Amino acid sequence: MRVVLDTCILKLATFAADDNASALIYELARSGLIEAWVSPAILDEYADVLGDHPEFVAEIVESFPCAIR
């Protein structure tokens, strides 16, 4: 399954909680069970919205191998 993760999902994924559905979605993408597709514009938006989590943005860039760069 191919997906584009909205910044809302990724921002919510940064919150710690046992029942965090957004974190689960991110983990599915990170592990390759779903394919996360991004464009340069989306990567820029991720960096802007998640600027307070630069290590998370770097992980996103590394974890989404289907990214169009």
BAFI-3210 file (N, C-alpha, C; in Angstrom, 3 decimals, decimal comma, padded with zeros to 6 digits):
// residues 69
n [1|2|3|4|5|6|7|8|9|10|11|12|13|14|15|16|17|18|19|20|21|22|23|24|25|26|27|28|29|30|31|32|33|34|35|36|37|38|39|40|41|42|43|44|45|46|47|48|49|50|51|52|53|54|55|56|57|58|59|60|61|62|63|64|65|66|67|68|69]
n.u [000,849|000,589|001,240|000,762|001,950|000,422|001,404|000,129|-000,289|002,360|003,273|001,641|002,638|004,931|004,262|004,280|002,509|000,692|-001,439|-001,205|-002,240|-001,209|001,557|001,779|001,068|003,206|005,309|004,654|005,171|007,873|009,001|008,557|006,260|004,134|004,261|005,675|005,295|006,864|007,419|009,756|008,588|006,847|008,701|009,950|007,805|007,468|009,903|009,523|007,156|007,865|010,095|011,002|011,843|014,352|015,871|013,929|012,881|015,111|015,172|012,782|013,340|015,344|013,949|011,946|012,163|011,053|010,951|010,707|013,246]
n.v [-001,167|002,170|005,325|008,763|010,600|012,881|015,971|016,300|013,705|012,888|014,798|014,202|011,671|012,109|012,300|010,652|007,786|004,910|004,108|005,436|006,033|007,399|007,159|004,421|004,212|005,630|003,912|001,646|002,624|003,283|000,792|-000,371|-001,758|-000,437|001,717|004,815|007,698|010,584|013,993|016,524|018,949|018,091|017,051|019,440|020,661|018,872|019,338|021,995|021,964|020,080|021,141|021,440|018,970|017,896|015,531|013,625|014,380|013,838|011,069|010,408|011,121|009,260|006,889|006,593|005,064|005,251|007,803|010,627|012,397]
n.w [000,000|-000,845|000,586|001,514|004,042|006,038|007,575|010,008|010,977|011,346|013,200|015,411|015,855|017,261|019,888|022,986|023,772|024,688|023,089|020,659|017,619|015,411|015,762|015,378|012,662|011,547|012,293|010,786|008,235|008,498|008,907|006,495|005,891|004,858|002,040|002,113|000,340|-000,844|-001,853|-002,936|-002,081|-000,067|001,743|002,468|003,790|005,924|007,274|008,000|009,636|011,549|012,705|015,319|015,963|014,748|014,506|014,151|011,685|010,079|010,394|009,137|006,458|005,916|006,324|004,430|001,750|-000,778|-001,555|-003,662|-004,907]
ca.u [000,000|001,331|000,580|001,420|001,632|000,210|002,197|-000,638|000,010|003,736|003,379|001,041|003,503|006,011|003,759|004,353|001,280|000,569|-002,475|-001,000|-002,452|-000,298|002,873|001,683|001,112|004,592|006,130|004,370|005,906|009,310|009,418|008,362|005,022|003,423|005,223|005,428|005,784|006,997|008,023|010,581|007,721|006,371|009,844|010,104|006,734|007,820|010,976|008,948|006,214|008,537|011,381|011,433|012,297|015,194|016,286|012,775|012,843|016,189|014,723|011,752|014,017|016,050|013,035|011,010|013,015|010,347|010,887|011,125|014,144]
ca.v [000,000|003,426|006,386|010,043|010,932|014,293|016,455|016,095|012,342|012,839|015,604|013,410|010,513|012,492|012,243|009,327|007,213|003,500|003,925|006,480|005,481|008,079|006,528|003,111|004,448|005,979|002,703|000,803|003,219|003,181|-000,602|-000,782|-002,512|000,408|002,575|006,248|008,449|012,018|014,818|017,552|019,925|017,479|017,017|020,800|020,881|018,097|020,052|023,211|021,648|019,286|021,790|021,266|017,583|017,672|014,137|012,902|014,702|013,065|009,677|010,317|011,150|007,988|005,754|006,517|004,805|005,528|009,246|011,240|013,478]
ca.w [000,000|-000,906|001,338|001,764|005,425|006,318|008,715|011,248|011,436|011,831|014,423|016,480|016,100|018,186|021,266|023,601|024,320|024,317|022,080|019,659|016,272|014,482|015,928|014,734|011,214|011,216|012,425|009,621|007,111|008,778|008,776|005,119|005,710|003,908|001,346|002,258|-000,807|-000,597|-002,900|-002,302|-001,397|001,174|002,666|002,993|004,762|007,115|007,971|008,570|010,713|012,579|012,948|016,696|016,058|013,553|014,420|013,615|010,248|009,458|010,382|008,096|005,155|005,773|006,437|003,329|000,582|-002,029|-001,715|-004,922|-004,491]
c.u [000,898|000,526|001,414|000,992|001,554|001,044|001,457|-000,351|001,405|003,920|002,808|001,891|004,633|005,564|003,791|003,002|001,174|-000,420|-002,406|-001,087|-001,511|001,099|002,885|001,764|002,536|005,487|005,895|005,130|007,409|009,823|009,213|007,107|004,008|004,478|004,818|006,090|005,803|007,583|008,929|009,738|007,200|007,501|010,093|009,041|007,007|008,871|010,446|008,081|006,895|009,909|011,903|011,891|013,199|015,659|015,168|012,656|013,921|015,807|013,668|012,403|014,720|015,097|012,106|011,786|012,352|010,259|011,404|011,982|014,709]
c.v [001,235|004,508|007,660|010,444|012,443|014,701|016,281|014,713|012,297|013,653|014,825|012,193|010,835|012,438|010,809|008,936|005,776|003,277|004,979|005,890|006,110|007,483|005,152|003,245|004,775|004,740|001,741|001,319|003,052|001,763|-001,147|-001,610|-001,746|001,315|004,042|006,976|009,925|012,693|015,823|018,580|019,368|017,401|018,394|021,098|020,108|018,844|021,305|022,895|020,917|019,853|021,650|019,827|017,245|016,228|013,261|013,149|013,907|011,590|009,453|010,242|009,816|006,803|005,579|006,312|005,107|007,003|009,684|012,436|014,178]
c.w [000,000|-000,196|001,278|003,160|005,600|007,529|010,035|011,830|012,037|013,101|015,610|016,823|017,067|019,642|021,779|024,184|023,831|023,180|020,974|018,251|015,250|014,562|015,277|013,215|010,783|011,275|011,262|008,399|007,297|008,561|007,363|004,885|004,864|003,279|001,502|001,095|-000,456|-001,819|-002,197|-001,538|-000,079|002,188|003,274|004,053|006,052|007,934|008,650|009,789|011,869|012,925|014,362|016,979|014,871|013,402|013,852|012,109|009,513|009,363|009,301|006,718|004,898|005,682|005,260|002,037|-000,755|-002,330|-003,081|-004,556|-005,680]
res [m|r|v|v|l|d|t|c|i|l|k|l|a|t|f|a|a|d|d|n|a|s|a|l|i|y|e|l|a|r|s|g|l|i|e|a|w|v|s|p|a|i|l|d|e|y|a|d|v|l|g|d|h|p|e|f|v|a|e|i|v|e|s|f|p|c|a|i|r]
***
